[in-house]
Amino acid sequence: MAIAPGTRGTARTSPAGPQPPHHVQVLTGARVVLPSGVVDAGEVTVEGDRIAAHAPAGAPRADAAGHWLVPGFVDLHNHGGGGASFTSGTVEDVLTGIHTHRLHGTTTLVASTVTGELDFLAHRAGLLAELAEQGDIAGIHFEGPFISPCRKGAHAEDLLRDPDPADVRKLIDAARGHAKMVTLATELPGGLDSVRLLAEHGVIAAVGHTDATYEQTVEAIDAGATVATHLFNAMPVLGHRSPGPIAALLEDPRVTVELINDGTHLHPAALELAFHHAGADRVAFITDAMDAAGFGDGRYMLGPLAVEVSEGVARLVEGGSIAGSTLTLDRAFKRAVTVDRLPVGAAVQALSANPARLLGLSDSIGSLEPGKYADLVLLDEEFEVRGVMRRGEWIVDPALPQSP
């Protein structure tokens, strides 16, 4: 696919479709963020759907000067967008949500469900598994029903249940090999056995929506839990005599912590604390997005619960609890580097490299290296999205000037 000539920085959605085999395009002049650091006036060659090591003679070149070039974003925890829900929508709805997030730079996405009846979730897993088999999503994350009623957040309390390993196994089986993560309150009966079951099946056990103590959380990590679901949110606060799960999750090098960097879920000091103690290689920015992401304010449903979105903040109509977010990962990126003052390389780790590693996909996504998929995001100097490429195809075409 050629990069159409036009005015730099005017983003538009380009039509989907297969590209000619071995088509080559060379992006030049951008500040390219690599695992080794930032390369000024760098060059990235795309051949077909992959990043190539070298540009062949005569390959068309597109001038991306004045831009940042970063890997496509990877979202581990996402419930929907564009007015569509991954938990209850049709296949077309799910595809709408996926496309909405792609327009904002998320080239790889795990679809998250919310608490529901076990049979419904198993049925839902079958539908999402088909989309995973087609390559539309990277897998399924079950957030609930195995969570604490004390920390339920925007989950229906009457549908919660203890994490019986047999029930957990039912969802894993229904996902047909595409279950990527299950969030558990591991202190509940069956919690540790369920963590061990998930680890045995190569599924991430995530500690979240939990009322666990510090000691119980350490037990869960030792049993195989490796992720903290939206750290700080839906768990006991960090206390000086009762440090709770936050301290255990931050201190253990085996754990990656999710953070929702939207300015609502976390105070900047909490984010700084997480980066200081966990380090840039153990943080994954997520959206925890619900239907309103990329769509707008209004009334929505999150599972069986009514949600009101006002000024971009989603809260339950009954009780007022925060109900996911309206975040997209491009906004998380911009906030990280402009408000939180993180180095661009650290933000890229949190948005791309670290979640790719957790999903076991580091050999194909998460960084701009030869042989990996050509998933990339072009940002202007204000860190606004100007181009999004997935598998060598422009989803948002930046219309860069090109030369033969």
BELQUI-V738659 format. One record per residue. N is the residue number from 1. RES is the residue in one letter. SS is DSSP state (@ for helix, = for strand, . for the rest). PHI is phi in radians with two decimals (NA if undefined). D_LAST is the distance of its C-alpha to the last C-alpha in whole Angstrom. Layout:
n={N	N}
res={RES	RES}
ss={SS	SS}
phi={PHI	PHI}
d_last={D_LAST	D_LAST}
This chain:
n={1	2	3	4	5	6	7	8	9	10	11	12	13	14	15	16	17	18	19	20	21	22	23	24	25	26	27	28	29	30	31	32	33	34	35	36	37	38	39	40	41	42	43	44	45	46	47	48	49	50	51	52	53	54	55	56	57	58	59	60	61	62	63	64	65	66	67	68	69	70	71	72	73	74	75	76	77	78	79	80	81	82	83	84	85	86	87	88	89	90	91	92	93	94	95	96	97	98	99	100	101	102	103	104	105	106	107	108	109	110	111	112	113	114	115	116	117	118	119	120	121	122	123	124	125	126	127	128	129	130	131	132	133	134	135	136	137	138	139	140	141	142	143	144	145	146	147	148	149	150	151	152	153	154	155	156	157	158	159	160	161	162	163	164	165	166	167	168	169	170	171	172	173	174	175	176	177	178	179	180	181	182	183	184	185	186	187	188	189	190	191	192	193	194	195	196	197	198	199	200	201	202	203	204	205	206	207	208	209	210	211	212	213	214	215	216	217	218	219	220	221	222	223	224	225	226	227	228	229	230	231	232	233	234	235	236	237	238	239	240	241	242	243	244	245	246	247	248	249	250	251	252	253	254	255	256	257	258	259	260	261	262	263	264	265	266	267	268	269	270	271	272	273	274	275	276	277	278	279	280	281	282	283	284	285	286	287	288	289	290	291	292	293	294	295	296	297	298	299	300	301	302	303	304	305	306	307	308	309	310	311	312	313	314	315	316	317	318	319	320	321	322	323	324	325	326	327	328	329	330	331	332	333	334	335	336	337	338	339	340	341	342	343	344	345	346	347	348	349	350	351	352	353	354	355	356	357	358	359	360	361	362	363	364	365	366	367	368	369	370	371	372	373	374	375	376	377	378	379	380	381	382	383	384	385	386	387	388	389	390	391	392	393	394	395	396	397	398	399	400	401	402	403	404}
res={M	A	I	A	P	G	T	R	G	T	A	R	T	S	P	A	G	P	Q	P	P	H	H	V	Q	V	L	T	G	A	R	V	V	L	P	S	G	V	V	D	A	G	E	V	T	V	E	G	D	R	I	A	A	H	A	P	A	G	A	P	R	A	D	A	A	G	H	W	L	V	P	G	F	V	D	L	H	N	H	G	G	G	G	A	S	F	T	S	G	T	V	E	D	V	L	T	G	I	H	T	H	R	L	H	G	T	T	T	L	V	A	S	T	V	T	G	E	L	D	F	L	A	H	R	A	G	L	L	A	E	L	A	E	Q	G	D	I	A	G	I	H	F	E	G	P	F	I	S	P	C	R	K	G	A	H	A	E	D	L	L	R	D	P	D	P	A	D	V	R	K	L	I	D	A	A	R	G	H	A	K	M	V	T	L	A	T	E	L	P	G	G	L	D	S	V	R	L	L	A	E	H	G	V	I	A	A	V	G	H	T	D	A	T	Y	E	Q	T	V	E	A	I	D	A	G	A	T	V	A	T	H	L	F	N	A	M	P	V	L	G	H	R	S	P	G	P	I	A	A	L	L	E	D	P	R	V	T	V	E	L	I	N	D	G	T	H	L	H	P	A	A	L	E	L	A	F	H	H	A	G	A	D	R	V	A	F	I	T	D	A	M	D	A	A	G	F	G	D	G	R	Y	M	L	G	P	L	A	V	E	V	S	E	G	V	A	R	L	V	E	G	G	S	I	A	G	S	T	L	T	L	D	R	A	F	K	R	A	V	T	V	D	R	L	P	V	G	A	A	V	Q	A	L	S	A	N	P	A	R	L	L	G	L	S	D	S	I	G	S	L	E	P	G	K	Y	A	D	L	V	L	L	D	E	E	F	E	V	R	G	V	M	R	R	G	E	W	I	V	D	P	A	L	P	Q	S	P}
ss={.	.	.	.	.	.	.	.	.	.	.	=	=	.	.	.	.	.	.	.	.	.	.	=	=	=	=	=	=	=	=	=	=	=	.	.	=	=	=	=	=	=	=	=	=	=	=	.	.	=	=	=	.	.	.	.	.	.	.	.	=	=	=	.	.	.	.	=	=	=	=	.	=	=	=	=	=	=	.	=	=	.	.	=	=	.	.	.	.	.	@	@	@	@	@	@	@	@	@	@	@	@	.	.	.	=	=	=	=	=	=	=	=	.	.	.	.	@	@	@	@	@	@	@	@	@	@	@	@	@	@	@	@	.	.	.	.	.	.	=	=	=	=	.	.	.	.	.	@	@	@	.	.	.	.	.	@	@	@	.	.	.	.	.	@	@	@	@	@	@	@	@	@	@	.	.	.	.	=	=	=	=	=	=	.	.	.	.	.	.	@	@	@	@	@	@	@	@	@	@	.	.	.	=	=	=	=	.	.	.	.	.	.	@	@	@	@	@	@	@	@	@	@	.	.	.	=	=	.	.	.	.	.	.	.	.	.	.	.	.	.	.	.	@	@	@	@	@	@	@	@	.	.	.	.	=	=	=	=	=	.	.	.	.	.	.	.	@	@	@	@	@	@	@	@	@	@	@	.	@	@	@	=	=	=	=	.	.	=	.	.	.	.	.	.	.	.	=	=	=	=	=	.	.	=	=	=	=	=	=	.	.	=	=	=	=	.	.	.	.	.	=	.	.	=	.	.	.	@	@	@	@	@	@	@	@	@	@	.	.	.	.	.	@	@	@	@	@	@	@	@	@	@	@	@	@	@	@	.	.	.	.	.	.	.	.	.	.	.	.	.	.	=	.	.	=	=	=	=	.	.	.	.	.	=	=	=	=	=	=	.	.	=	=	=	=	=	.	.	.	.	=	=	.}
phi={NA	-1.37	-1.53	-1.19	-1.22	2.85	-1.40	-1.04	1.58	-1.62	-1.44	-2.56	-1.48	-1.75	-1.15	-1.37	2.70	-1.16	-1.78	-1.03	-1.09	1.11	-1.12	-2.07	-2.44	-2.10	-1.72	-2.18	1.53	-1.40	-1.44	-1.67	-1.66	-1.89	-0.99	-1.49	2.41	-1.62	-1.89	-1.27	0.87	-1.44	-2.48	-2.23	-1.81	-1.96	-2.16	1.13	-1.81	-2.15	-1.46	-1.81	-1.32	-2.44	-1.60	-1.18	-1.02	1.44	-1.17	-1.11	-2.11	-1.99	-1.48	-1.89	-0.99	1.48	-2.16	-1.79	-2.06	-2.26	-1.15	-0.99	-1.36	-2.18	-1.88	-1.40	-2.59	-2.67	-1.75	2.64	3.00	1.11	1.46	-2.09	-1.93	-1.34	-1.46	-2.28	-1.36	-1.27	-1.00	-1.10	-1.08	-1.06	-1.12	-1.08	-1.09	-1.05	-1.10	-1.00	-1.27	-1.10	-1.07	-1.81	1.74	-1.48	-1.59	-2.37	-2.51	-1.74	-1.47	-1.82	-1.76	-2.08	-0.93	-2.77	-1.04	-1.04	-1.13	-1.11	-1.12	-1.14	-1.11	-1.09	-1.04	-1.10	-1.14	-1.17	-1.08	-1.09	-1.20	-1.17	-1.13	-1.47	1.51	-1.34	-2.22	-1.63	2.56	-2.18	-2.08	-1.69	-1.80	1.57	-1.63	-1.58	-2.23	-1.39	-1.11	-1.26	-2.31	-1.27	1.00	-1.62	-2.17	-1.25	-1.09	-1.23	-1.82	-1.28	-2.66	-1.17	-1.37	-1.12	-0.96	-1.15	-1.23	-1.07	-1.11	-1.05	-1.23	-1.03	-1.12	-1.12	-1.42	0.90	1.53	-1.92	-1.24	-1.84	-2.74	-2.28	-1.55	-2.33	-1.57	-1.23	-1.38	-1.28	-0.95	1.52	-1.09	-1.18	-1.12	-1.21	-1.04	-1.10	-1.07	-1.08	-1.06	-1.11	-1.72	1.25	-1.87	-1.18	-1.66	-1.98	-1.49	-2.94	0.79	-2.16	-2.01	-1.19	-1.41	-0.99	-1.13	-1.14	-1.20	-1.03	-1.02	-1.11	-1.13	-1.10	-1.37	2.30	-1.21	-2.28	-2.36	-1.79	-1.22	0.45	-0.82	1.46	-1.56	1.05	-2.76	-1.04	-1.24	-1.29	-1.96	-1.35	-1.91	-2.20	-1.17	1.11	-1.23	-1.04	-1.10	-1.11	-1.27	-1.27	-1.47	-1.60	-1.15	-1.42	-1.89	-1.77	-1.85	-1.39	-2.33	-1.74	-1.68	-1.99	1.44	-1.90	-1.29	-2.39	-1.28	-0.93	-1.18	-1.18	-1.10	-1.07	-1.06	-1.10	-1.17	-1.14	-1.54	-1.54	1.50	-1.11	-1.52	-2.17	-2.04	-2.20	-1.29	-2.23	-1.66	0.91	-1.21	-2.02	-0.87	-1.27	-1.01	1.20	-2.27	2.40	-1.16	2.54	-1.76	-2.38	-2.06	-2.03	1.08	-1.55	-1.84	-1.38	-2.22	-1.91	-1.86	-2.33	0.91	1.42	-1.88	-1.72	-2.39	-1.08	-1.09	-1.72	1.78	1.38	-1.12	-1.01	-2.12	1.21	-2.50	-1.93	-1.28	-2.09	-1.22	-1.13	-1.20	-1.09	-1.11	-1.05	-1.11	-1.04	-1.63	-1.77	-1.74	-1.42	1.06	-1.33	-1.04	-1.00	-1.08	-1.19	-1.11	-1.10	-1.01	-1.23	-1.71	-2.33	-1.12	-1.16	-1.11	-1.08	-1.09	-1.03	-1.41	1.27	-2.02	-1.10	-1.35	-2.23	-2.49	1.77	-2.78	-1.62	-2.34	-0.96	1.67	-1.50	-1.02	-1.42	-1.84	-2.63	-2.22	-1.83	-2.05	-1.42	-1.19	-1.65	1.12	-1.69	-1.20	-2.05	-2.72	-2.35	-2.03	-2.26	0.91	1.44	-2.01	-1.26	-1.47	-2.06	-1.51	-1.37	0.91	-1.38	-1.06	-2.29	-2.28	-1.18}
d_last={14	11	11	12	11	15	17	17	20	21	22	23	24	21	23	24	23	22	19	18	19	17	14	12	10	10	12	13	16	18	22	22	25	26	30	30	29	27	24	22	19	18	15	16	14	15	16	18	20	21	19	18	19	16	13	12	10	7	7	5	6	9	11	15	17	20	21	22	21	24	25	26	30	33	36	39	41	41	43	41	39	38	41	42	44	43	47	48	45	44	41	39	40	39	36	36	37	34	31	33	32	29	28	29	27	30	28	31	35	38	41	44	47	50	54	55	58	57	57	54	52	52	51	49	47	47	45	43	43	41	38	38	38	35	33	33	35	36	40	43	45	49	50	53	56	57	57	60	62	62	59	57	55	54	55	58	61	63	60	60	62	62	60	62	60	60	59	56	56	56	52	51	52	51	47	47	45	43	45	44	46	49	51	55	57	58	62	63	65	63	60	60	60	58	55	56	56	52	51	53	50	47	47	47	50	50	53	53	55	58	61	61	63	61	63	62	58	59	60	57	55	57	57	53	52	49	47	49	48	47	49	52	52	54	56	59	58	58	62	64	66	65	61	60	57	55	56	56	52	51	53	52	49	49	48	45	45	44	43	43	41	42	44	47	48	48	49	46	49	49	46	46	49	47	44	47	49	47	44	40	40	42	41	39	39	39	40	43	41	44	43	42	39	36	39	42	45	48	51	49	51	50	52	55	55	54	52	52	48	49	46	44	47	48	52	55	57	60	60	57	56	52	50	47	44	42	39	35	34	31	34	36	33	33	37	37	35	36	40	41	39	38	35	32	32	35	34	31	34	36	34	32	33	37	37	34	37	40	39	38	34	33	32	29	29	30	27	24	24	23	24	25	24	21	23	22	23	21	24	24	26	29	28	28	25	22	20	22	21	23	22	19	19	19	23	22	18	18	15	13	10	7	4	0}
